[in-house]
Amino acid sequence: MKTILFIPARKGSTGIRGKNLINLNNKPLIDYTLKICRKFPKKFVLFVSTDCEKILRYSKKFGFNEKYLRPKKLSTSKSNIIDGIIHGVEWLKDKRKLDVDDVILLQPTSPLRKYSDLIDAYKIYKKKK
């Protein structure tokens, strides 16, 4: 059983075009989420769900090596995030034969989280089942 660190990063945005690659304090917004994911133990599976080749290439610098591109129908402003998660998990099950137990959703638009808070929350989740 695996836990997926799932990062949804579509290229479109109704507010700020290409926001996941827009610089925040001289780093692309997605950079903060990708860096925090590298701190997790190897038992966690890193997964970026995107419809953008540029985001996919950028993510590879951080060890995200999947060749997954989210379908356009799941990448619109009206798309439901849960549908994107389900599609990504099914893709991992099919392509990598992973048995997925849990998904941790880490949205790039929340860059101020701490690794210690994520680990503490995960421990509580596992303990409480």
C-alpha positions in Angstrom: 0.0 0.0 0.0 1.3 3.4 -1.0 0.6 7.0 0.0 0.6 9.5 -2.9 1.7 13.1 -2.6 -0.7 14.4 -5.2 0.0 17.9 -6.7 -2.7 19.3 -9.0 -1.1 21.9 -11.3 -3.1 22.8 -14.4 -1.9 25.4 -16.7 -5.1 27.3 -17.1 -6.4 29.7 -14.5 -9.3 32.1 -14.5 -7.5 34.6 -12.3 -3.8 34.5 -13.0 -2.7 32.9 -16.3 0.0 30.2 -15.7 -0.1 30.9 -11.9 1.8 27.7 -11.0 4.9 29.0 -12.8 4.6 32.7 -11.8 7.4 33.8 -9.5 6.7 34.3 -5.8 9.8 35.7 -4.0 11.9 34.8 -7.1 10.7 31.2 -7.3 7.8 29.7 -9.3 4.8 29.1 -7.1 4.9 25.3 -7.6 8.5 25.3 -6.4 7.5 25.5 -2.8 5.3 22.5 -3.0 7.8 20.4 -5.0 10.6 21.2 -2.5 8.5 20.2 0.5 7.6 16.9 -1.2 11.3 16.0 -1.5 11.6 15.9 2.3 9.1 13.1 2.6 10.5 9.5 3.0 10.8 7.4 -0.1 7.7 5.3 0.8 5.6 8.3 -0.4 5.0 8.4 -4.2 5.4 11.9 -5.7 2.9 12.7 -8.4 2.2 15.9 -10.3 -1.2 16.0 -12.1 -0.9 18.6 -14.9 -2.1 19.3 -18.4 1.1 21.4 -19.1 4.3 20.0 -20.6 6.2 23.0 -19.1 5.1 22.1 -15.5 5.9 18.5 -16.2 9.5 19.4 -17.3 9.9 21.7 -14.3 8.8 19.0 -11.9 11.4 16.6 -13.1 14.1 18.8 -11.5 12.6 17.7 -8.2 12.4 14.0 -8.8 8.8 13.9 -10.3 9.4 11.5 -13.2 6.0 10.4 -14.3 5.0 11.1 -17.8 1.3 11.7 -16.9 -0.6 14.5 -18.5 -4.1 15.1 -17.2 -6.8 15.0 -19.9 -8.2 18.4 -21.0 -11.7 17.5 -19.8 -10.3 17.2 -16.3 -8.3 20.5 -16.6 -11.0 23.1 -17.0 -12.0 25.8 -14.4 -15.2 23.8 -14.0 -13.5 20.4 -13.4 -13.8 18.8 -10.0 -10.5 18.1 -8.3 -11.7 14.7 -7.0 -12.2 13.6 -10.6 -8.6 14.6 -11.4 -7.4 12.7 -8.3 -9.3 9.5 -9.3 -8.0 9.6 -12.8 -4.4 10.1 -11.6 -4.7 7.3 -9.1 -6.2 5.0 -11.7 -3.3 5.9 -14.1 -0.8 5.0 -11.4 -2.5 1.7 -10.7 -2.5 0.8 -14.4 0.9 2.1 -15.4 3.0 1.5 -12.2 0.9 -1.3 -10.7 0.7 0.7 -7.4 -1.7 -0.3 -4.7 -2.8 3.2 -3.4 -3.9 3.4 0.2 -3.9 7.2 0.8 -3.7 10.5 -1.1 -2.3 13.7 0.3 -3.4 16.6 -1.7 -0.9 19.4 -1.9 -2.1 22.4 -3.9 0.7 24.7 -5.2 -1.5 27.7 -4.3 -0.7 27.0 -0.6 3.0 27.6 -0.4 3.3 28.5 3.3 2.8 25.1 4.8 5.5 23.4 6.9 6.8 19.9 6.4 6.5 19.2 10.1 2.8 20.1 10.1 2.2 17.8 7.2 4.0 14.9 8.9 2.2 15.5 12.2 -1.2 15.6 10.4 -0.4 12.4 8.6 0.6 10.6 11.8 -2.6 11.6 13.4 -4.6 10.4 10.4 -2.8 7.0 10.4 -3.3 6.7 14.2 -7.0 7.5 14.1 -7.6 5.5 10.9 
